[in-house]
Amino acid sequence: MELKKLNCKLTVCKVKELDAGLLNDEFCFVGKTDEELSLACITDHAPDNCIEREDGFRAFRIGGVLDFSLIGIMAPITEILAKNKIGIFAVSTFNTDYFLVKEENFDLAMRVLSDSGYNVG
């Protein structure tokens, strides 16, 4: 399975309201529930109205389009990272899954996944 690195620094934050202009960015995830409005975005584009904010993430995604019938795609990746004490913030789109990892752990994450048979590019 191929894992593709994203070439940007990311921020995860909680906001009161969303600037719709962020949806034009190359990378922007929005999660809204009855309790919060969360955003993962390019650090340089993080809004000023953050209630809480965590900078310093890098990300990779599973290459290609994943069929909804596939089972257990995320579990082996998260298990490898957990065994190496690497935390993640995971998000999914219709096509694939994304894993955000703190920047100081990113190279280690790529190495242990590569050592476990993943094609990291």
Buried (B, 14 or more C-beta within 10 A) or exposed (E): EEBBBBEBBBBBBBBEEBEEEBEEEEBBBBEEEEEEBBBBBBBEBBBEEBEEBBEBBBBBBBBEEBEEEEEEBBEBBBEBBEEBEBEBBEBBEEEBBBBBBBBEBBEBBBEBBEEBEBEBE
